[in-house]
Every structure is written in structure tokens, then in C-alpha cells.
Amino acid sequence: MNDHAAPVLSVIVPTYCEAANVPALFERLKNVLTELAWEMIVVDDDSPDGTAQIAFSLASRDARLRCVRRVNRLGLAGAVIEGVLSSSAEFVAVIDGDLQHDEAILPSMYKALAGGGADLAIGTRVRAEAAERGFSPARQKLSHAGAYFFKRICGLSVADPMSGYFMIRREIVGDIAPKLSSDGFKILADILLCAPPGLRIAQTPYVFRKRQAGESKLSPLVAIDFLGLLVHHASAEALPIRFVLFAAVGAFGLLVHLTVLRILIVTAALPNFGAEQLVATLAAMTSNFVLNNEVTYREKRYRGWSALGGLLLFALVCGVGVVVNINIAAWLFDFDHIWWVAGFSGALVGLVWNYAVSASFVWRRRRSG
């Protein structure tokens, strides 16, 4: 391969706190992409562990590595989109920086695309020996459920739509980039939903590895994120993913409220209904904050003692939302006397208020520490 040739393949690596893994991944790519003109583009969300600085240091010695350091722009999907749009190669691959994806299948994925038989090659996590290799039972179930719902809701039969490992023709992503959401983890599912009909897909199996260094950014809660993405597209993109997640958390909070209230009433643990209602409200508010902190705004999440300040600010926001909810509902009921319209409208306005103010004040430009 001519080291000075323009790359035909850009390998996009979104990172956050992967300082120990970036050099190792770069060496592995050197070993498997010997027949291609390629580059590795690290897109780092301003990691506090110096990931970007390490990448820049490597890039100063080898032109096959580039680094994009993002400041005040957070999230895996957004990093991938930005990395792809910074490439001029014919093909782009997306691979995690944690070394859990098997880079050895990249040549096979490239052949599937370069040979003209496919537009997209997906690295599909296999389940054989999965428990010993890093693909835990929980992740197996999550992946299986994702594939099931994806096929049921969207009609696309893809074995692993929640995979973060794939290769695609760059011009396809470039064409649909304005439609893609920068929120969340599941950029592949978003691409599949936004891509034009007739997309030819190849699926390449590999065994998922255990993480050796760094901290995993994923949890079973990403299933909620995935469902949020599906609802976003089912609504013709009218509902932002974050709003869907915020509303889902709110619905769960209502369940928490009613459950706690019922337990307090049955056990007669408190002297009167007002006290029971207050405790149930605080429980629901706390659960809403915790879930929004871990799911809806996880890349801006509060950590440690700072979470207490975040909870108090969130409670203040929700308190105002309750007042807005009650006043809107009362005004509408006086106007048309249809209780369910008034109640629903008040709740909807309260939800929108809480969402807008939470995004603007509670989780404004925060990041995980």
C-alpha cells in the first residue's frame, strides 16, 4: 500500500475516556488493513483522561491517524456523524474505541462493499461462547429484543440493529446526515431508518470481546434509548428522541407515585393522606431525576454529590411544572367543562415545560465526569 495515497477507507472511532485503548486500536488496524489506503479518525468528546492529546501525539508521527476534539458537543451518535462528514474516503467504518469489536473482520466488510454487492456491512455479534468473551447474557437478550422490535415496527430484518460496528458508503451517510439524530447511542438503527429503499446489507459475524481498559458507557438502559429512536421515526421525526425518553421516564414516575401511595395507604405508615401524597410525590420526582440523569441526559449526567444539587434544581423545575399543569387544566375546564381534555392538556403542557426547562437549566452543558 502507498502510505501517501488518499484513503479509500476511514475508520471512525468515537471516544470518551479511552486513553489506554486508542494506541492499541491503531496498532491493530495497522496489522489488519495492510492492503488498503486507510485512516483512523478519532472523534473525542473532550475526554478528561487525555484521550485527544494521545491521539494528537500519534497523529504527529503517522498521517494515517487524525483526531477531532469536540468541545461542548457531546454524544456518540453526534461524534460518529461528525467523523463521517470529516472524511473524503469512499467508505467509512465505525468501530468502538474499547477494543471489544473484532477489527479482523474489517477486510471482509470492505470486500463486501468494494465488490459492489452491498452498500452497508454490519458487524453482527454472535452468541457462541458469548458469555466467556464479553457478550453477557443481559446484552444477548438486549440485542435479541432490539432485533425483534426493529423488525416488527420497521419491517427490516437485521440480526443486530443495535450494533455499533459497521461499514458503509460515505455518500449514503452524507445524503441522509440532515435527518440523523445526534442524540443517543444507536446510530446504525438511525441510518437504517433514514436510508433510501433498496439499501443492500451484508452481515459479518464476529465474537464480542471483553473490555480490557476504561469504563463501559453502555447499560441495559440503552434499550429505552433504542425505543425512543423508533418512536422518533414513527412520529415522522416530529418528536425528538430526548422528548420521547423524558416522557417515558415521566410515565414510569407516575407508576412509582401510585405504587408508593398505595403502599403508604395500606400500611397506614403516615398520619394522613396529605403526608402520604407528599412522600409519593418526592419518590416519583427522585426516580424521574435518576432515570433522566442516567438515560435521557446520560452524557451530561451529574456524578457524586453534585447529583444532590441537580435533584434539588429538578424538583424546583417540576414544582413550577405542577403549577403550570394545574392552572392550564383549570382554565380549560372552566372554558369547556370536559374534564379529560382539561386534564390531558394540562399534563401535556406541564410535560413540555419540564422538558424544556430541564434541558435548558438542569442538564445544560453538563457532562459525565
C-alpha positions in Angstrom: 0.0 0.0 0.0 1.2 3.5 -0.8 1.3 5.4 2.5 0.7 8.7 0.6 -2.3 7.5 -1.3 -5.6 9.1 -0.4 -7.6 6.8 1.9 -10.3 4.7 0.5 -11.5 3.8 4.0 -11.9 6.0 7.0 -12.3 4.2 10.3 -14.3 6.4 12.7 -13.6 5.9 16.4 -15.9 7.9 18.7 -14.2 8.1 22.1 -14.7 9.3 25.7 -12.0 8.3 28.2 -10.3 5.7 26.0 -6.7 6.9 26.5 -5.5 3.4 27.2 -7.2 1.9 24.2 -6.6 4.3 21.3 -2.9 3.4 20.7 -3.7 -0.3 20.9 -6.5 0.0 18.4 -4.3 2.0 16.0 -1.7 -0.8 16.1 -4.4 -3.4 15.4 -5.7 -1.6 12.4 -2.1 -1.4 11.0 -2.0 -5.2 11.2 -5.3 -5.9 9.5 -5.5 -3.2 6.9 -2.2 -3.8 5.2 -3.8 -4.0 1.7 -5.7 -0.7 1.9 -5.1 3.0 1.9 -6.9 3.9 5.2 -7.0 6.3 8.0 -8.3 6.3 11.6 -10.3 9.3 12.7 -10.7 9.6 16.5 -13.6 11.8 17.4 -13.2 12.6 21.1 -15.7 14.3 23.3 -13.0 16.3 25.2 -12.2 13.4 27.5 -10.7 14.4 30.8 -8.2 11.5 30.7 -6.3 13.0 27.8 -7.6 10.7 25.0 -7.4 13.5 22.4 -3.9 14.5 23.4 -2.7 10.9 23.0 -4.4 10.7 19.6 -2.8 14.0 18.5 0.6 12.7 19.6 0.2 9.6 17.5 -1.1 11.7 14.6 2.0 13.8 14.6 4.1 10.7 13.8 1.7 8.9 11.5 -0.6 10.6 8.9 -3.0 7.7 9.0 -4.4 9.0 12.2 -6.5 12.1 12.7 -8.2 13.5 15.7 -11.3 15.7 16.0 -11.6 17.1 19.5 -15.2 18.2 20.2 -15.8 20.8 22.9 -19.4 21.3 24.2 -20.6 18.8 21.7 -21.5 15.5 23.4 -22.9 12.1 22.4 -21.8 9.0 20.5 -24.2 9.5 17.6 -23.1 13.1 17.0 -19.5 12.1 17.2 -20.0 9.4 14.5 -21.8 11.8 12.2 -19.1 14.4 12.6 -16.4 11.9 11.9 -18.1 10.6 8.8 -18.6 14.1 7.5 -14.9 14.9 8.0 -13.9 12.1 5.7 -13.4 12.2 2.0 -12.9 8.4 1.6 -15.3 6.3 -0.4 -16.1 4.0 2.5 -16.3 4.7 6.3 -16.3 2.2 9.1 -17.5 2.8 12.7 -15.8 0.9 15.5 -15.8 1.4 19.2 -12.6 2.5 20.9 -12.8 0.0 23.7 -11.3 -2.9 21.7 -14.4 -5.1 22.1 -15.1 -5.1 18.3 -13.0 -7.5 16.3 -11.0 -5.4 13.8 -10.0 -8.6 11.9 -13.3 -8.6 10.0 -12.8 -5.1 8.5 -11.2 -6.5 5.3 -14.2 -8.8 4.8 -16.6 -5.9 5.3 -14.6 -3.8 2.9 -14.7 -6.6 0.2 -18.5 -6.9 0.6 -18.8 -3.2 -0.3 -16.0 -2.7 -2.7 -17.1 -5.7 -4.7 -20.4 -4.0 -5.4 -22.6 -6.5 -3.6 -23.5 -4.3 -0.6 -23.9 -0.7 0.5 -23.7 -1.5 4.2 -21.8 -4.2 6.1 -22.8 -4.8 9.7 -20.6 -6.5 12.3 -23.0 -8.9 13.9 -22.3 -10.1 17.4 -22.5 -13.9 17.6 -23.8 -15.7 20.6 -21.5 -18.7 20.5 -19.1 -18.6 23.5 -20.6 -15.2 24.2 -20.6 -15.3 27.9 -16.9 -16.1 28.1 -15.9 -13.5 25.6 -17.8 -10.4 26.8 -21.2 -10.6 25.3 -23.1 -11.1 28.6 -26.5 -12.8 28.9 -28.0 -9.4 29.5 -26.5 -8.0 26.4 -27.6 -11.0 24.4 -31.2 -10.5 25.5 -31.0 -6.8 24.8 -29.7 -7.4 21.3 -32.3 -10.1 20.6 -35.1 -7.8 21.8 -33.8 -5.0 19.7 -33.8 -7.1 16.5 -37.3 -8.3 17.3 -38.8 -4.9 17.8 -36.9 -3.4 14.9 -38.4 -6.0 12.5 -41.9 -5.7 14.0 -42.0 -1.9 13.9 -39.9 -1.1 10.9 -40.1 -4.2 8.8 -36.4 -4.5 8.4 -34.8 -7.9 9.1 -31.4 -7.2 10.6 -29.8 -9.6 13.1 -28.2 -6.8 15.1 -29.6 -3.4 14.5 -28.2 -2.2 17.8 -24.6 -3.0 16.7 -22.1 -0.1 16.9 -19.8 -1.8 14.4 -20.4 -1.3 10.7 -19.0 -0.1 7.3 -21.0 2.0 4.8 -20.5 4.0 1.6 -19.8 7.5 2.8 -22.0 9.3 0.3 -25.1 7.5 1.8 -24.5 8.9 5.2 -23.7 12.3 3.7 -27.0 12.3 1.9 -29.1 11.5 4.9 -27.0 13.4 7.5 -29.6 16.2 8.0 -32.1 13.5 9.0 -29.9 11.7 11.5 -30.2 12.4 15.2 -27.1 13.4 17.1 -28.6 12.0 20.4 -28.2 8.5 21.7 -26.1 5.5 21.0 -27.8 3.7 18.2 -26.6 5.5 15.1 -26.8 2.3 13.0 -30.5 1.9 13.6 -31.0 5.6 12.7 -29.1 5.1 9.5 -31.2 2.1 8.6 -34.4 4.0 9.2 -33.3 7.1 7.2 -31.6 5.3 4.3 -33.4 5.2 1.0 -35.2 2.0 0.0 -33.1 -0.7 -1.6 -30.1 -0.5 0.7 -28.1 -3.7 0.2 -26.9 -5.1 3.5 -24.2 -7.6 4.3 -23.8 -9.1 7.8 -20.4 -10.2 9.1 -20.4 -12.2 12.3 -17.7 -11.8 15.0 -17.2 -12.7 18.7 -17.6 -9.8 21.0 -14.6 -9.3 23.3 -14.4 -8.3 27.0 -13.3 -4.7 27.8 -9.7 -4.7 29.0 -9.4 -1.0 30.0 -11.6 2.0 30.6 -15.2 2.1 31.7 -18.2 0.8 29.8 -20.6 3.6 28.7 -23.5 1.2 28.0 -26.1 -0.5 30.1 -29.4 -2.2 29.6 -31.0 1.3 29.8 -29.9 1.8 26.2 -33.0 -0.3 25.3 -35.1 2.7 26.3 -32.9 4.9 24.1 -33.4 2.4 21.2 -37.2 2.5 21.6 -37.0 6.3 21.8 -35.4 6.3 18.4 -38.1 4.1 17.0 -40.8 6.4 18.3 -39.0 9.4 16.9 -39.1 7.9 13.4 -42.7 6.5 13.9 -43.8 10.1 14.6 -42.2 11.2 11.3 -39.4 12.8 13.3 -41.9 15.2 15.0 -41.0 14.0 18.5 -37.3 14.5 19.4 -35.7 11.4 20.9 -34.9 13.2 24.2 -38.5 14.3 24.5 -39.7 10.7 24.0 -37.3 9.5 26.6 -38.3 12.3 29.0 -42.0 11.4 28.6 -41.3 7.6 29.1 -39.5 8.4 32.3 -42.4 10.6 33.4 -44.8 7.8 32.7 -42.7 5.5 34.9 -42.6 8.2 37.6 -46.4 8.1 37.6 -46.3 4.4 38.2 -43.8 4.9 41.1 -46.0 7.6 42.6 -49.1 5.4 42.6 -47.2 2.4 43.9 -45.7 4.3 46.8 -49.0 6.0 47.6 -50.8 2.6 47.6 -48.2 1.1 50.0 -48.4 4.0 52.4 -52.2 3.9 52.4 -52.4 0.2 53.0 -49.7 0.2 55.7 -51.0 3.4 57.3 -47.4 4.4 57.8 -48.3 8.2 57.9 -51.0 10.1 59.7 -52.9 11.5 56.8 -53.4 11.4 53.0 -51.6 14.7 52.5 -48.4 13.3 54.1 -48.7 10.2 52.0 -49.2 12.2 48.8 -46.1 14.3 49.6 -43.9 11.2 50.1 -45.2 9.6 47.0 -44.5 12.8 45.0 -41.0 13.0 46.3 -40.4 9.4 45.5 -41.6 9.8 41.9 -39.6 13.0 41.5 -36.5 11.3 42.7 -37.0 8.3 40.3 -37.6 10.7 37.4 -34.4 12.6 38.2 -32.3 9.4 38.5 -33.6 7.9 35.2 -33.3 11.1 33.3 -29.8 11.6 34.6 -28.9 8.0 33.5 -30.8 7.7 30.3 -32.2 11.0 28.8 -29.1 13.1 29.6 -26.5 10.5 30.4 -23.7 12.2 28.6 -24.4 15.3 30.8 -25.1 13.4 33.9 -24.4 14.5 37.5 -22.0 12.4 39.5 -21.3 12.1 43.2 -22.5 14.9 45.5 -23.3 17.1 42.6 -26.4 14.9 41.9 -28.0 16.3 45.1 -27.8 19.8 43.7 -29.2 18.5 40.4 -32.1 16.8 42.2 -33.0 20.0 44.0 -32.9 22.0 40.8 -35.0 19.4 39.0 -37.5 19.5 41.9 -37.8 23.2 41.6 -38.4 22.9 37.8 -41.0 20.2 38.3 -42.7 22.3 41.0 -43.2 25.1 38.6 -44.4 22.5 36.1 -47.1 21.3 38.5 -48.3 24.9 38.9 -48.4 25.3 35.1 -50.3 22.0 34.8 -52.9 22.9 37.3 -53.5 26.4 36.0 -53.9 25.3 32.4 -56.2 22.4 33.3 -58.4 24.7 35.5 -58.6 27.3 32.8 -59.6 24.8 30.1 -62.1 23.1 32.4 -63.8 26.4 33.1 -63.9 27.0 29.4 -65.5 23.8 28.1 -66.1 21.6 31.2 -64.7 18.5 29.5 -62.5 17.1 32.3 -60.4 14.7 30.3 -59.4 17.3 27.7 -58.5 19.7 30.5 -56.5 17.1 32.4 -54.7 15.8 29.4 -53.9 19.3 28.1 -52.6 20.4 31.5 -50.4 17.3 31.8 -49.1 17.8 28.3 -48.2 21.5 28.8 -46.6 20.5 32.1 -44.5 17.8 30.4 -43.3 20.2 27.7 -42.5 22.8 30.3 -40.5 20.3 32.4 -38.7 19.0 29.4 -37.7 22.4 28.0 -36.6 23.9 31.3 -34.7 20.7 32.3 -32.8 20.8 29.1 -32.1 24.5 29.5 -31.1 24.6 33.2 -30.8 21.3 34.9 -28.7 19.5 32.4 -27.4 22.4 30.4 -23.9 21.6 29.1 -23.2 19.2 31.8 -21.1 16.1 31.1 -20.3 12.9 32.9 -17.2 13.2 35.0 
